[in-house]
Amino acid sequence: RIIELEQELNAQNHRFGQYESQIDSRNVTISRLERRISELEAMQVKTKTVVQQPRDLTKLRPFVGFGLTENQMVKADDHLPVDIVYQNGPAWQAGMRLDDDVHYLGNSKKPITTLNQVRQIIMKEAKVGEPLRVVGKHKGDNEFYETEIMVKSTEESARRYDDVYCDINRCTKLTATP
């Protein structure tokens, strides 16, 4: 019986040794991972300290990518129809299409009834790189939609800013047929 117990003890010591070596190899792996994480965190801190130069977008002329029409037929209504939209331009990307009716623009609570009103809102509220609110209806749809046009610029000086530059030569100008 003593011999059997010694053999069982030796077998358990052997298994313990295997577990001990597995634990050691896992600890080494964990130590390597912790060291690599520390290196990456140090690199991240270095990258965060790089400061991007602030950009001045205030002098750029805004481009919203749509045009409206004003005539006697729609003047009595509380909206203006979209008669120009640039495919792949800001308005197009926001979901606006030809013959949509624009009811509200920007933060104004007043319905859009004149082009002069539209110009004033765009001059006051359309800032390059910022969204401009539009509430309208798609042609034949009774439901209002609300979208935000990301205002861009077509000026050459904005070309270096991919997020705010709209290359007008890459947009197709779509116009409503009267």
Backbone as a ProteinNet text record, in pm:
[ID]
protein_1_A
[PRIMARY]
RIIELEQELNAQNHRFGQYESQIDSRNVTISRLERRISELEAMQVKTKTVVQQPRDLTKLRPFVGFGLTENQMVKADDHLPVDIVYQNGPAWQAGMRLDDDVHYLGNSKKPITTLNQVRQIIMKEAKVGEPLRVVGKHKGDNEFYETEIMVKSTEESARRYDDVYCDINRCTKLTATP
[TERTIARY]
82.1	0	86	197.2	287.9	342.6	375	429.4	323.2	199.8	91.5	74.9	80.6	66.7	183.1	306.2	422.5	406.8	357.4	337.6	230.4	122.4	17.3	68.8	151.3	210.6	304	383.9	474.4	394.6	284.1	200	139.4	94.3	36.8	143.8	263.6	373.4	408.8	404.6	434.2	328.5	198.3	89.9	102	135.1	154.5	266.9	372.7	485.1	442	356.3	305.7	221.7	133.8	50.8	136.2	239.7	328.8	399.8	444.2	512.4	414.1	288.3	188	159.3	150.2	127.1	243.6	366.5	484.1	481.5	449.4	449	337.7	221.7	114.5	156.8	225.1	272.9	370.7	458.6	552.9	476.1	375.7	294.1	221.2	165.2	95.3	191.9	311.3	411.4	445.5	460.7	489.9	374.9	252.6	135.9	126.7	149	144	249.6	369.3	476.8	437.3	377.9	336.9	225.7	132.5	25.1	83.8	179.7	244.8	313.2	379.9	445.5	342.8	230.7	126.8	63.2	40.1	-15.6	78.8	208.2	307	303.6	290.8	282.8	156.3	46.4	-80	-70.4	-8	10.1	89.5	193.7	273.1	187.8	99.1	16.4	-86.2	-136.1	-236	-177.2	-47.5	11.7	30.5	20.5	31	-97.1	-84.1	-200	-224	-347.6	-383.5	-398.8	-353.1	-368.1	-516.4	-564.9	-705.7	-728.5	-842.8	-872.8	-983.8	-968.9	-1067.1	-1156.7	-1278.7	-1374.9	-1473.3	-1459.2	-1557.3	-1555.1	-1442.7	-1434	-1480.7	-1508.4	-1551.9	-1700.5	-1732.7	-1872.2	-1945	-2060.4	-2131.3	-2196.6	-2200.5	-2266.5	-2356.7	-2488.6	-2583.8	-2627.6	-2610.1	-2634.8	-2777.3	-2859.7	-2994.6	-3037.1	-3136.2	-3193.9	-3345.3	-3409.7	-3555.8	-3609.6	-3735.5	-3797.5	-3915.5	-3933.7	-4044.3	-4124.4	-4252.6	-4339.4	-4479.7	-4568.1	-4702	-4781.4	-4753.8	-4829.2	-4800.8	-4676.3	-4641.8	-4638.6	-4649.3	-4637.7	-4745	-4860.7	-4968.7	-4945.4	-4865.1	-4836.9	-4726.2	-4713.7	-4610.6	-4487.3	-4438.9	-4318.5	-4268.5	-4147.3	-4093.2	-4041.6	-4064.2	-4018.2	-3869.5	-3805.7	-3665.7	-3663.6	-3593.4	-3584.6	-3442.2	-3346	-3207.4	-3154	-3089.7	-3018	-2894.6	-2783.1	-2657.8	-2643.7	-2650.8	-2635.3	-2497.9	-2495	-2375.3	-2330.1	-2407	-2377	-2436.3	-2419.6	-2466.5	-2616.1	-2701.5	-2846.4	-2882.9	-2822.1	-2846.9	-2809.3	-2693.2	-2648	-2739.6	-2808.6	-2902.6	-3040.2	-3060.2	-3186.3	-3280.6	-3240.9	-3328.3	-3324.6	-3438.8	-3449.9	-3525.8	-3516.3	-3591.4	-3739.5	-3807.1	-3950.6	-3991.7	-3894.3	-3929.5	-3982.5	-4063.5	-4108.4	-4037.4	-3969.5	-3901.5	-3995.8	-4029.6	-4123.2	-4051.5	-3943.6	-3868	-3719.4	-3642.4	-3498.4	-3428	-3322.8	-3247.2	-3330.4	-3305.1	-3376.3	-3506	-3538.1	-3658	-3783.5	-3877.2	-4008.1	-4110.3	-4066	-4155.6	-4146.1	-4259.3	-4256.4	-4179.8	-4113.7	-4037.5	-4135.5	-4136.2	-4228.3	-4159.3	-4036.8	-3967.2	-3819.8	-3762.8	-3619.8	-3536.6	-3585.3	-3515.5	-3504.2	-3610.1	-3609.7	-3504.5	-3497	-3398.5	-3256.9	-3231.2	-3098.2	-3058.3	-3151.8	-3122.9	-3088.6	-3163.3	-3137.1	-3001.4	-2972	-2843.7	-2728.2	-2741.9	-2635.4	-2613.7	-2722	-2713.5	-2672.4	-2726.3	-2711.8	-2622.4	-2603.4	-2524.7	-2375.7	-2316.7	-2173.2	-2104.5	-1998.1	-1924.3	-1878.3	-1906.3	-1867.2	-1970.8	-2083.5	-2189.3	-2319.8	-2409	-2536.1	-2635.7	-2719.6	-2829.2	-2957.6	-3051.8	-3178.4	-3269.7	-3332.6	-3431.9	-3552.4	-3670.5	-3794.3	-3868.9	-3906.1	-3973.6	-4061.5	-4110.6	-4190.8	-4139.5	-4128.8	-4096.3	-4221.8	-4202.2	-4314.3	-4409.3	-4537.6	-4639.1	-4649.8	-4571.4	-4572.6	-4636.9	-4726.1	-4791.1	-4716.3	-4614.9	-4538	-4422.5	-4402.3	-4285.6	-4162.2	-4049.8	-3922.3	-3835.6	-3745.8	-3649.2	-3511.1	-3422.7	-3287.1	-3189.2	-3063	-2958.8	-2861.3	-2843.9	-2745.2	-2612.9	-2508.9	-2376.3	-2324.5	-2317.4	-2279.8	-2133.3	-2109.9	-1974.5	-1937.7	-1821.9	-1777.9	-1720.2	-1740	-1683.8	-1558	-1518.6	-1401.9	-1273.5	-1182.8	-1055.5	-976.8	-986	-910.7	-962.1	-1082	-1137.3	-1096.4	-1032.2	-997.4	-914.2	-834	-747.4	-824.7	-950.7	-1034.7	-1139	-1110.9	-1200.7	-1341.3	-1353.5	-1484.3	-1574.4	-1518	-1601.8	-1594.8	-1511.3	-1498	-1592.1	-1660.8	-1746.2	-1694.5	-1644.1	-1595	-1714.8	-1753.5	-1872.4	-1861.6	-1737.1	-1717.7	-1748.8	-1759.1	-1791.9	-1939.2	-2014.9	-2157.4	-2235.2	-2341.9	-2426.9	-2540.9	-2554.1	-2660	-2790.7	-2887.7	-3018.5	-3115.6	-3194.2	-3291.8	-3430.7	-3529.7	-3668.7	-3713.3	-3793.8	-3849.5	-3982.6	-4001.1	-4124.3	-4246
-119.1	0	124.8	126	240.3	267.7	164.4	181.5	247.1	203.5	262.4	410.5	442.9	582	666.3	612.9	685.7	709.8	608.6	623.7	730.4	729.2	828.8	968.3	981.2	1109.3	1157.8	1069.5	1105.9	1152.8	1084.1	1122.1	1260.9	1285.5	1416.8	1525.7	1499.2	1595.8	1624.8	1521	1539.9	1630.5	1602.9	1687	1829.8	1844.6	1976.5	2050.1	1980.1	2040.8	2089.8	2011.4	2054.4	2181.4	2179.9	2298.4	2419	2395.8	2503.7	2563.8	2479.4	2531.4	2605.5	2556.7	2628	2765.1	2768.1	2896.1	2990.4	2939.4	3022.5	3077.3	2992.4	3040.5	3143.4	3125.4	3224.5	3355.7	3349.5	3471.2	3546.7	3471.6	3535.1	3603.1	3533.2	3590.2	3714.6	3705.6	3821.4	3936.8	3908.2	4014.6	4080.1	4001.2	4057	4144.4	4097	4175.5	4306.3	4299.1	4421.2	4521	4471.4	4559.2	4623.3	4544.1	4596.6	4700	4673	4769.6	4900.3	4892.6	5014.1	5091	5016.9	5082.6	5153.4	5084.5	5143.9	5264.8	5256.1	5371	5489.3	5463.8	5572.3	5635.5	5551.3	5604	5685.8	5639	5710.2	5846.4	5853.2	5980.9	6076.2	6023.4	6108.1	6159.2	6073.6	6117.1	6220	6204.9	6299.8	6438.7	6447	6577.6	6656.5	6589.1	6659.6	6740	6869.6	6957.8	6994.8	6974.3	7014.2	7166	7222.7	7366.6	7399.7	7497.7	7533.6	7589	7561.1	7610.3	7713.1	7814.3	7922	7901	7855.4	7830.3	7945.7	8048	8157	8241.1	8244.1	8326.2	8251.3	8121.9	8042.2	8065.3	8076.1	8094.5	7959.9	7955.8	7828.7	7780.3	7648.6	7583.6	7474.6	7486.7	7389.1	7288.2	7320	7222.9	7212.4	7314.2	7313.4	7455.4	7467.1	7596.5	7585.1	7694.4	7697.6	7794.1	7782.2	7874.4	7943.4	8067.8	8146.5	8197.9	8167.1	8221.1	8239.4	8294.6	8326.8	8202.5	8089.8	7967.4	7918.5	7929.4	7876.9	7985.5	8110.8	8220.5	8214.4	8162.8	8155.3	8040.7	7943.9	7830.3	7866.8	7785.3	7808.2	7722.9	7726.4	7651	7698.9	7657.7	7681.1	7547.9	7521	7394.4	7398.4	7282.4	7266.3	7253.3	7345.3	7335	7304.8	7306	7267.1	7186.7	7076.2	7000.8	6940.7	6947.5	6892.2	6748.3	6655.7	6514.9	6495.3	6430.1	6407	6531.6	6638.8	6758.5	6745.9	6848	6842.4	6813.4	6880.9	6859.1	6717.5	6672.9	6537.2	6433.7	6451.9	6357.7	6358.9	6470.4	6480.3	6425.4	6383	6321.8	6411	6534.3	6623.9	6586.8	6604.7	6572.6	6683.6	6681.4	6777.5	6767.6	6879.4	6891.1	6867.3	6853.7	6854.6	6993.7	7004.7	7134.5	7163.9	7279.7	7320.2	7410.2	7367.3	7441.6	7526.9	7473.8	7546.2	7527.5	7629.3	7625.4	7682.3	7617.1	7664.5	7658.3	7751.8	7754.5	7833.4	7885.8	7967.6	7883.8	7941.5	7877.5	7926.5	8020	8075.1	7991.3	7964.5	7891.1	7970	7897.9	7958.6	7999.6	8130.1	8178.3	8262.5	8311	8394.5	8355.8	8382.2	8357	8451.8	8573.1	8667.5	8612.7	8551	8489.2	8376.7	8297.2	8188.4	8245.3	8349.9	8412.9	8462.5	8528.3	8580	8467.9	8360	8247.7	8185.5	8166.4	8105.1	8196.3	8327.8	8420.3	8418.4	8407.1	8412.9	8277.7	8167	8039.2	7935.9	7945	7842.2	7866	7782.5	7791	7667.5	7689.9	7579.1	7482.6	7353.4	7249.7	7221.9	7293.2	7273.4	7236.8	7168.1	7128.3	7244	7238.6	7333.8	7252.4	7282.6	7209.2	7244.9	7141.8	7160.1	7072.1	7131.5	7054.8	7068.1	6955.3	6958.5	6838	6827.7	6712	6668	6536.6	6483.6	6493.7	6509.9	6523.5	6403.7	6434.4	6330.8	6268.2	6317.3	6261.8	6363.8	6320.1	6411.6	6425.4	6341.3	6343	6442.4	6517.9	6605.1	6521.6	6563	6504.9	6617.9	6583.5	6679.5	6620.4	6699.7	6654	6765.7	6729.7	6830	6823.1	6936	6946.5	6985.8	6910.5	6948.9	7054.8	7177.8	7290.2	7275.1	7289.7	7277	7406.6	7404.4	7518.8	7466.8	7544.7	7508.1	7589.4	7673.3	7758.8	7676.5	7717.7	7646	7639.3	7741.8	7742.5	7637.1	7582	7478.1	7338.3	7327.8	7197.1	7111.7	7171.7	7094.1	7030.6	7068.6	7012.3	6919.9	6792.4	6696	6697	6722.7	6715.6	6834.1	6944.3	7061.6	7107.7	7043.9	7086.8	7006.6	7074.6	7010.1	7049.2	6951	6974	6977.7	7097	7118	7045.7	7023.5	6953.9	6804.8	6753.5	6611.7	6592.6	6699.7	6694.3	6726	6652.9	6679.2	6772.1	6882.6	6978.5	6928	6896.3	6850.6	6966.2	6986.6	7096.4	7043.7	7104.2	7065.5	7119.6	7040.7	7088.1	7156.3	7279.1	7353.5	7289.2
0	0	0	68.9	74	-65.1	-137.6	-273	-361.7	-350.7	-429.8	-397.3	-268.6	-227.3	-277.8	-276.8	-328.8	-478.8	-550.8	-695.1	-723.5	-647.4	-665.7	-634	-527.8	-490.9	-600.5	-657.9	-768.6	-890	-919.7	-1033.8	-1011.5	-889	-858.7	-864.2	-816.2	-824.5	-969.7	-1053	-1195.9	-1260.2	-1229.5	-1282.1	-1229.2	-1102.7	-1044.2	-1115.3	-1147	-1219.9	-1356.8	-1424.3	-1555.3	-1540.4	-1439.2	-1417.4	-1382.2	-1302.5	-1261.4	-1382.7	-1476.1	-1595.4	-1686.8	-1693.2	-1773	-1712.5	-1580.9	-1513.1	-1538.4	-1530.1	-1555.5	-1698.1	-1797.1	-1935.5	-1956.1	-1888.9	-1899	-1833.6	-1721.7	-1655.5	-1743.8	-1814.6	-1906.9	-2019.2	-2073.2	-2180.9	-2131.6	-2012.5	-1955.5	-1934.5	-1887.6	-1868.8	-2001.4	-2107.6	-2240.5	-2287.9	-2268.3	-2309.7	-2231.3	-2101.3	-2020.3	-2064.8	-2097.8	-2144.7	-2277.8	-2369.7	-2500.9	-2485.1	-2394	-2368.1	-2317.8	-2228.7	-2177.3	-2289.6	-2380	-2494.3	-2581.6	-2610.9	-2695.6	-2628.5	-2498.3	-2426.4	-2431.4	-2419.2	-2427.5	-2566.1	-2670	-2807	-2824.5	-2765.3	-2777	-2710.4	-2597.8	-2528.8	-2616.3	-2683.2	-2772.4	-2887.4	-2941.4	-3052.8	-3008.6	-2887.9	-2839.7	-2819.7	-2794.3	-2770.6	-2900.4	-3014.8	-3141.9	-3159.7	-3170.3	-3179.4	-3324.4	-3368.1	-3503.7	-3507.9	-3616.6	-3633.1	-3647.4	-3573.8	-3589.6	-3730	-3782.6	-3917.4	-3910	-3989.1	-3992.1	-4112.7	-4087.8	-4195.5	-4211.1	-4129.4	-4128.2	-4255.4	-4324.3	-4445.5	-4570.3	-4556.2	-4670.4	-4698.9	-4826.2	-4868	-4857.8	-4790.3	-4773.3	-4903	-4917.5	-5030.2	-4973.4	-4998.7	-4946.5	-5051.3	-5178.3	-5284.9	-5334.2	-5309	-5366.2	-5397.5	-5483.8	-5517.7	-5514.4	-5481.2	-5472.8	-5576.5	-5606.1	-5700.7	-5632.8	-5674.9	-5620.9	-5739.3	-5740.1	-5844.5	-5786.9	-5865.8	-5817.2	-5777.1	-5841.7	-5810.6	-5668.3	-5622.9	-5490.6	-5383.3	-5424.4	-5328.4	-5218.7	-5250.8	-5152.2	-5052.9	-5091.2	-5002.6	-4903.5	-4801.1	-4699.5	-4726	-4848.1	-4884.5	-5021.2	-5053.3	-5187.4	-5241.3	-5370.7	-5428.2	-5465	-5451.6	-5492	-5643.6	-5710.4	-5856	-5903.7	-5811.6	-5843.3	-5725.8	-5755.6	-5653.3	-5720	-5650.9	-5703.6	-5654.4	-5751.5	-5716.1	-5652	-5538.5	-5456.3	-5381.1	-5387.2	-5309.1	-5169.1	-5086.8	-4948	-4932.9	-5009.8	-4998.6	-5042.6	-5150.6	-5201.6	-5095.9	-5035.2	-4932.8	-4811.1	-4787.9	-4676.1	-4712.8	-4837.9	-4879	-4956.7	-4987.1	-5063.4	-5211.3	-5277.8	-5419.3	-5491.6	-5624.9	-5706	-5673	-5679.9	-5655.4	-5510.5	-5418.5	-5276.5	-5245	-5143.8	-5095.3	-4964.6	-4956.6	-4833.9	-4756.3	-4635	-4550.6	-4446.2	-4388.4	-4286.4	-4312.7	-4278	-4299.8	-4177	-4133.7	-4018.5	-3891.1	-3802.4	-3674.1	-3680.3	-3797.4	-3813	-3791.6	-3722.6	-3700.5	-3803.6	-3889.2	-3991	-4118.1	-4181.4	-4308.3	-4415	-4503.2	-4613.6	-4722.8	-4754.5	-4858.4	-4965.3	-4937.5	-5036.6	-5045.4	-5161.8	-5179.9	-5094	-5072.7	-4987.6	-4844.8	-4796.6	-4664.9	-4659.7	-4765.1	-4773.1	-4769.6	-4848.2	-4850.2	-4711.3	-4643.8	-4509.7	-4411.6	-4415.3	-4324.9	-4356	-4483.5	-4520.9	-4481.1	-4505.4	-4465.5	-4314.3	-4239	-4093.8	-4031.7	-4082	-4013.3	-4080.7	-4211.2	-4280.7	-4257.9	-4175.3	-4143.7	-4200.9	-4275.2	-4336.7	-4227.4	-4250.3	-4155.5	-4048.1	-4053.4	-3954.2	-4024.3	-3953.1	-4015.7	-4023.5	-4126.1	-4143.8	-4152.7	-4067.8	-4060.4	-4176.9	-4233.9	-4340	-4307.2	-4314.4	-4299.7	-4432	-4489	-4618.1	-4638.8	-4761.7	-4803.7	-4940	-4956.9	-5089.4	-5176.1	-5305.8	-5399.7	-5385.3	-5369.4	-5358.7	-5220.4	-5125.9	-4990.6	-4896.5	-4812.8	-4718.6	-4587.1	-4566.5	-4441.9	-4451.7	-4345.6	-4338.3	-4309.3	-4361	-4319.5	-4265.2	-4175.4	-4123.6	-4146.3	-4201.4	-4228.2	-4196	-4191.8	-4170.8	-4287.2	-4351	-4458.7	-4395.1	-4423.7	-4375.4	-4473.3	-4428.6	-4514.6	-4555.6	-4684.9	-4739.7	-4810.8	-4876	-4955.4	-5086	-5191.7	-5322	-5352.4	-5258.4	-5280.8	-5282.2	-5368.4	-5384.3	-5252.7	-5171.6	-5045.1	-4946.7	-4971.4	-4883.7	-4929.7	-5045.7	-5103.6	-5007.9	-4925.6	-4835	-4719.5	-4702.7	-4597.1	-4659.8	-4663.9	-4728.6	-4670.5	-4541.3	-4477.3	-4509.7	-4560.9	-4588.7	-4734.7	-4814.6	-4954.1	-5042.8	-5131	-5230.3	-5368.3	-5440.7	-5575.8	-5669.8	-5708	-5790.7	-5925.3	-5971.7	-6099	-6089.3	-5967.8	-5948	-5912.2	-5912.6	-5882	-6009.8	-6030.9	-6147.1	-6104.3	-6175	-6144.3	-6206.5	-6122.6	-6169.7	-6156.9	-6260.4	-6257	-6288.3	-6223.1	-6246.6	-6380	-6447.7	-6573.6	-6545	-6599.5	-6569.8	-6631.4
[MASK]
++++++++++++++++++++++++++++++++++++++++++++++++++++++++++++++++++++++++++++++++++++++++++++++++++++++++++++++++++++++++++++++++++++++++++++++++++++++++++++++++++++++++++++++++++

